[in-house]
Each structure stands twice: as structure tokens, then as C-alpha cells.
Amino acid sequence: MKPPICIIVENLAVPADRRVWQEANALAEAGYSVSIICPKGRGYNRSRETLNGIEIYRHPSFNASGALGHVFEYSWALAAEFFLALRVYARTRFRILQACNPPDTIFLIALFFKLFGVRFIFDHHDLVPELCRVRFARIPLVHRVARLAERLTFRTADVTLATNESFRRIAAVRGSVPPDRTFVVQTCPDLAKLCFTPRAGLKEGRTYLVAYVGIMEPQDGLGLLLDSIAHLVNAKGRRDTLFVLIGWGTELPRLRAQAAKRGLAQWVKFTGPLYGDDLWAYLATADVAVAPEPVNELIDKLTMIKIF
């Protein structure tokens, strides 16, 4: 009998987190009993439900915007995850705990369960130290704490999963993880299931549709995208294009206000988060997809699912 597995992810609800959901389904199809602990999110507000035979436990969450806010956000999430992990362990006696970052704090929960013989897998999604250096450049302490948490996570892990070869090198160099304990597990959509035809109505009478999909945080370059749109609309006089920005984040209210202030509300549409058929319909209809992230040490090493 294959051992039960518990997966903890903090930054996205499941099944909205496509990587985690694909991993969980692959494990379930291989005969494992899988439980997932994650935050609640738009469209996924039930505290507990079973999907595809996978037990999902969700906790309330909030999105912080500053360094101090992130301390409270992650501290609350860690406490909620630990409580739910105890519930899952009482029910399943899981033998493997998989943590998906950010943040790099779930190793603290893993240390507790290692006392009971639970193995720890670190699923390395994001480079938290680089993210902190980019986002909180004026607070060096944040970066130093993030590097320490990452190093302790690598040392606690029995196995590390990397999203690409860049991450695998980081595990080896920064985390001192032996090559035989690091595996590249890439994620991308199943193209055989993406047979969508464009929906002309999504262009709302315009000739062209430009789409952005993703999180809207300070490091994601949405301000640069609005500058580009303002140049096309106000300086170049383009009136034939609808710009659709799909996603959410702490920057969303500010971006909406900026778009209105710059006279772009008629040309820029903020949909909020979209999933499934609604998302793929926009991608099938779009003439251009944009990724406005600025060049920096974080973006240089990431492989984003949306690019695939």
C-alpha cells in the first residue's frame, strides 16, 4: 500500500494552482492518498471538499502589501497550515509532506512531523530571496532572512523538486543538495485539451485584443504595461485595440485608478481572476499576449507557466 501524502501550498488556492493540482492528480492516479492544505481564493471558498478523490483543506487568507504585512500574512498562514496538518495527520497518518513555496517557512511544520518519521519534499516554485531583493530593495534584512529560510528549507528536505535547470543549480549551489536528491519537474498545459475557438465578442467591437494573465504585484511590471498602453492610445491615437488584464493582486486597485486617471478606462479591461474555459477563451481570442516583467535577477531564472 502506497503511503498517504500531504501537500501544503500557501500562495494560491487549489485547484487554481495548476502545478500543485497536476502533481496531486498524478499522485492520485498512481495510487497515493493525497490531501492538500491551501488558502481560500476566489471561486474556492469552501473550507473542505473532495475533488477527483483528493481531499482539500482551505484556510482564510489575506494579501499583504508591505514587508510588515507579509510577516503577519505568512505567520497567520503558517499557524493555519500547522493546525490543518495536525487534522490531516490525525485522519491519514501521512508519511510524506510536500511543501510548495513561497514562502520558505513551511520547513518548520516539516521539522515537527519529521519527529514522527514523515519524509519532507520541497517543491521549489519561486526564488524567494530574489523576490525579496527585487520587491524590498530598501530593507536588506528581509533578503537576509529569506536566504536563511531558503537554506534551512533545503537542509530539512529529503528531496527537492525544481521547476527548471536554473532552480536545480540553485538547490545544488545555495542549498548544498546532492544531485541524486534534486529532480526537475516541469509543468505546462495539456495542449490536447486546449481546442478552443476564438470568441469575437470578447474583443467588444475592437479589431485587436491584447491580453495579460498573471499576478498583479509590484514586481510584475504592470506599471510598465500601462505606460505602453497610454503611449499607444494617447500618443499614437490607436483606438482599435482592447487591452484585457486578467488576474489579481495588491496592485489591482492602484492599476484601476491609474488607468482611469490616464483616460484609459475605455481601452483597458480588468477581469479579475479567471479560470478554465473563461481564461482559455481569452487566450484563444487574443492577437498578442504580453509579459511586462522588468529584467532582474528574479525573472532571469523563472520559467512561468503562462509563457508555455
N, C-alpha and C positions, 0 to 999 in steps of 0.2 A: 504494500500500500504506500502510495507516494505521500510525503509529509505535507501538512497544511502550510499555506503561505499567507503572510500578512504584508500588504503594501501600504506605505504611508506617503502621501503627496500633499504638500501644503499650498502650492501656488495656484492650482486650478481644480475645479470640480471634475469629477469623473461621472460620465464618460466624455466630457468635453475635452479633457486632456487625452489627445489621441494616442500618444506614445504609451501612456500607462494603460489605456483601455486595450490597445492591441497586445501589449505584453500580458495583461491579465487574461484575455481571451485565448492567447496561445498557450498559457499555462493550464487553463481550464480544459482546453481541447486535448492537452497531453495527460489529463487525468488528475491534476492537482486540485485541491480545495483552496479557493482563493477568496480572501477578504481584503477590502480596500478601505482605508481611512483617508478622508479628504475634506476640504471645506465645502460649504454650500455655495451655490452660484446661480446665476440667472437660468431659470428653467430646471434647476436641480436643487430644490429646496427641501426635499424630504430627508428627514434625519436618518432613515434606514430604508433600503429597498434592495431587492434582488433582481439583477438583470443578467441574462444569459447564464444563470446559475452562480453568479458572482455576488457575494454579499458586500454591500456598500454602506459604510457608516459615514455620515457627514456631520460636521460641526459648524456652528456660526462663525463668521469671519468678517473682517473689515480691511479695507485697503488704506495703508498709511502713505503719507506723502513726504515726511521728513525723517531724519535719522532717528530722533527720539520716538516718533510714531512707529517706525519699523521695529524698534525694541519692544514696544508694547504689543504690536501685531504678532511678532514671532514668539514672544513669551506666552501670549494667550494661546496661540496655535499649538505650541509645544505641550502646554498643560492639557489642552483638549485632546490632542493626539495620544498622550500618555494614558489618560483616562479611558479613551476608547480602545487603546491597545490592550489594556487590562481586561476590558469586557470581551474583546475578541479572543484573548488568550484563555480566559475562563471557559469560553464556549468551544474553542477549536484546539487548544494546546498547540498553536502553530510552532513549527520548528525552524522556519526561515522568516526573517524580517527584511523586507526590501524598502529602502528609503530613497525617495526621489527629491533632489534639491531643485530650486532653492527653498529655504535656507539650508546651511550646513550645520544644523543644530540637532537633527534627529538622531545622530550618533549617541546622544545622551540617553535616549529611550533604548537604543540598541544595547548600550552598556548594561542596563538593568536586566534585559532579557537574556543577555549572554550568561548571566548567573544561573540561568535555568537550561543552558545548553543550546540556546537558539543561535543559529548562524546568521550573520549580517551581510547583506548585499547592498552596496552603494550604487545606485543608478544615477550617474553623473550627467544631469541635464544642462546645467548652466555653470558658468565661471563666476562664482560669487565674488571673489576678491577683485577681479577685473571690473565687475559690475559696480562694486563699491568705489573703486578708484575713479571710474567714469562719473558716477552719479553723485558721490560725496567727496569730490576732489579737495575740498577745503577742510575736511575733517580726517586727517591721516590715521587717527586712532581706529576709525571704522574699518579701514583697509587692513590694518594690522590684526584686528580681532577676527576679521573674515579669513585671513590667511591661517590663523591659528585654528579656527573651527574647521577649515578645509583639511589641514594637516591631521588633526585628530580624527576626522571622519575617515580619511584614508587608512590611518593606522588601526582603527577599530574594525574596518571592513574585512571580511574573509574573502570577498570577491568584489571587483569593481566592474561596472558596465559603462562603457564610453560611447558617446554618440558618433564620434569620428576619430581619425588617427591623431588629430591635434590634442583631443582630450586624453587619448591613451598615452601620449608622450608626457602630458602634464601629470597623469597618475604615476608614471614611472619616475619623472624627474622631481616634481614637487612632493609627491606622496610616497615615493620610495616603494611603490607597489611592484612586486615581481611580475615579469611578463606573463607567466602562466596563471596569474590571478586577475588579469585585465582582459576584457573581451569587448570588441566593438559590436554594438547592436544598433543598426541604423533603422530609421523609421521613415516611411513615406506612404502616401495613399495607395490603395489598390486600384490601379488605373482601369482594370477590367470592370469596375463597378461605377466608373465615372462617365457614363454615357448620357450627358446632359446636352440638350439643345439650347441655344441662346433664346432668351425671352426679350423680345424687342421692347416690351412695355417697361422693363427695368431702366431703359435709357430715358424715360419720361420725355419723349419728343426730341431728344438731342441726337446728334449724329454719332457721337463717340461717348464711351464710358471708360473712365479711369478708376481703378479700384485699389484701395489699400486694405489689407487684412492683418490684424495683429493687436498686440497690447499697446496701450497709449500711455506711456510713461516718459519722463524727461529724456531718457537715453535713446528713445526710439525715433527721434528726428522728425516728429510731426510738425514742429515749427518750421523746419526747412521745407516740408511739403506745402504748408500754407503759403510760404513765401513764393514758391514756384507757381502755385495756383493763382496768387494775386498778380504775378507777373504776366501770366497767360491771359487772365481775364481783364485786368485793369490796364496793363501796359500794352499788350498785344491786341486787346479787343476781341479775344476769342469768346464766342457765345454758343459754340456748337458742341460743348463737352460738359458732361455731368461727372463730377468727382464724388465717388462714394467711399466713405471711410468706415470700415467695418471693424468693430472691436470696442474695448472699454479700457478704463484705467484712470488713474488720478488726474491725468491731463485732460480728460474729455470735457469737463465744464469750461476750462480755460480755452480750449480749442474752439468750442462752440461760440464762446464770447468773442474771441479774436476773429473768427470767420464773419460774424455779424458786424463787428466794428469795421472790418475792412471791405464791407459790401459784397461778401462772397456767399451769403446765405442762399441765394438763388441758384448757385452753381455747385455748392458743397452739401452733400447729404451725409449726416451721421446716423447710422442704422442701429448703433449699439451692437452687442454680440449676436452673431448668427451662427447656426449650426446646421449640419445635414444638408438637405435639399435646398434650403434657402440660401446657404452660403455658396454651394456649388453652382447654383443658377447664376449668381452674380459673377463668379469666376468664368463661367462658360460664355457669359454675355460681354464681359469686359474686353475692350480693344487693347488696353495696356494695364498691367499690374505694376505697382510701384513699391519699392522698399527704400525708404528715405533715411535709413540709419546712417549716421555720420561714420567716417572711418576712424576707428580707435582700436585699442588693444583687445577689447571685448568682441566687437563684431568681426575682427580679423580671424578669430578662432572658432566662431559659431557656424553650425550648419542648421539653418532654420527650416522646419518642416514646410512652411508656407512657400519657400522658394522651390522645393520639389513640386 
